[in-house]
Amino acid sequence: MKKLGFLLIICLGLLQCGYHLSGTGSSLPAHIKTISVPMFKNLTTRFELDRKLTQRVIDALVARGKVEIGGDENTADAVLLGEIRTFNVNPVAFSGSASADRYNVIIVARIVLRDNTTKKIIFANPGWIYQSDYEVPEGSDFESVESVAIDEIAEKFARSLVSIIMEGF
């Protein structure tokens, strides 16, 4: 019985100290219920990178269930602005036939989340860097699977960005 009481005290203590599982918290101000996410600006030469990243960020925000996505920048509680500055793909591993089979992808973006109520910046990073490796299927190169690769990378980019914004780290 003493063990059960001790466990109960520990659990209550963890709840009171702000501990939470990753993906369940929110560092957004309580009045932020809707976020508008206009199309990210694409300063790269990658076709549709802006559309894919923006849509995946919206999907990641919706999946969290903490806020709704509002279409109008003026009526939403907050606006998430993004500018994709660079998209670099570099080979990092090679197969026996001397062709690259794994690439390192780096996306650098300017991200700003602005509170429309207080007119203050909630989150800003002018040089937010997302980096991931992508393995191409055997017998392919990055250029031949680029569209599928960007889809997968965009999803990981969005989850990472939304996690940082929502959880504050």
Backbone hydrogen bonds, N-H to C=O, Kabsch-Sander energy under -0.5 kcal/mol:
donor,donor_aa,acceptor,acceptor_aa,energy
5,G,1,M,-2.1
6,F,2,K,-2.4
7,L,3,K,-2.5
8,L,4,L,-2.2
9,I,5,G,-2.1
10,I,6,F,-2.3
11,C,7,L,-2.7
12,L,8,L,-2.4
13,G,9,I,-2.4
14,L,10,I,-2.4
15,L,11,C,-2.1
16,Q,12,L,-2.1
17,C,13,G,-1.7
18,G,15,L,-0.8
19,Y,14,L,-1.5
24,T,21,L,-2.0
27,S,166,M,-3.7
32,I,29,P,-1.9
33,K,31,H,-1.0
35,I,68,E,-2.6
36,S,78,A,-2.8
40,F,50,D,-0.6
41,K,82,G,-2.6
43,L,41,K,-0.7
43,L,84,I,-2.6
49,L,46,R,-1.3
52,K,48,E,-2.4
53,L,49,L,-2.6
54,T,50,D,-2.3
55,Q,51,R,-2.3
56,R,52,K,-2.1
57,V,53,L,-2.2
58,I,54,T,-2.3
59,D,55,Q,-2.6
60,A,56,R,-2.4
61,L,57,V,-2.3
62,V,58,I,-2.5
63,A,59,D,-2.4
64,R,60,A,-1.3
65,G,61,L,-1.0
65,G,62,V,-0.7
67,V,61,L,-0.5
68,E,33,K,-3.1
70,G,35,I,-2.0
70,G,68,E,-0.6
73,E,71,G,-0.6
75,T,72,D,-0.5
76,A,72,D,-1.6
77,D,34,T,-0.6
78,A,34,T,-1.4
79,V,114,R,-2.3
80,L,36,S,-2.9
81,L,79,V,-0.7
81,L,112,V,-3.5
83,E,110,R,-1.9
84,I,41,K,-3.6
85,R,83,E,-0.8
85,R,108,V,-2.5
86,T,108,V,-1.8
88,N,106,I,-2.9
90,N,104,N,-2.5
92,V,102,R,-3.0
93,A,102,R,-1.5
95,S,99,S,-2.9
98,A,95,S,-1.7
101,D,93,A,-2.3
102,R,93,A,-1.4
103,Y,134,Y,-2.9
104,N,90,N,-3.5
105,V,103,Y,-0.6
105,V,132,S,-3.6
106,I,88,N,-2.6
107,I,130,Y,-3.0
108,V,86,T,-1.9
109,A,128,W,-2.7
110,R,83,E,-2.8
111,I,109,A,-0.6
111,I,125,N,-2.5
112,V,81,L,-2.4
113,L,123,F,-3.2
114,R,79,V,-2.8
114,R,112,V,-0.6
115,D,120,K,-3.2
116,N,77,D,-2.6
116,N,114,R,-0.6
117,T,77,D,-0.8
119,K,115,D,-1.4
122,I,113,L,-2.9
122,I,120,K,-0.5
123,F,113,L,-1.6
125,N,111,I,-2.6
128,W,109,A,-2.2
128,W,125,N,-0.9
130,Y,107,I,-2.9
132,S,105,V,-2.3
134,Y,103,Y,-3.1
136,V,101,D,-1.9
136,V,134,Y,-0.5
140,S,137,P,-1.9
144,S,141,D,-0.7
145,V,141,D,-1.0
145,V,142,F,-0.7
146,E,143,E,-0.6
149,A,145,V,-2.8
150,I,146,E,-2.9
151,D,147,S,-1.8
152,E,148,V,-2.1
153,I,149,A,-2.8
154,A,150,I,-2.9
155,E,151,D,-1.6
156,K,152,E,-1.7
157,F,153,I,-2.8
158,A,154,A,-2.4
159,R,155,E,-2.2
160,S,156,K,-2.3
161,L,157,F,-2.6
162,V,158,A,-2.9
163,S,159,R,-2.0
164,I,160,S,-2.0
165,I,161,L,-2.5
166,M,162,V,-3.0
167,E,163,S,-2.3
168,G,164,I,-1.4
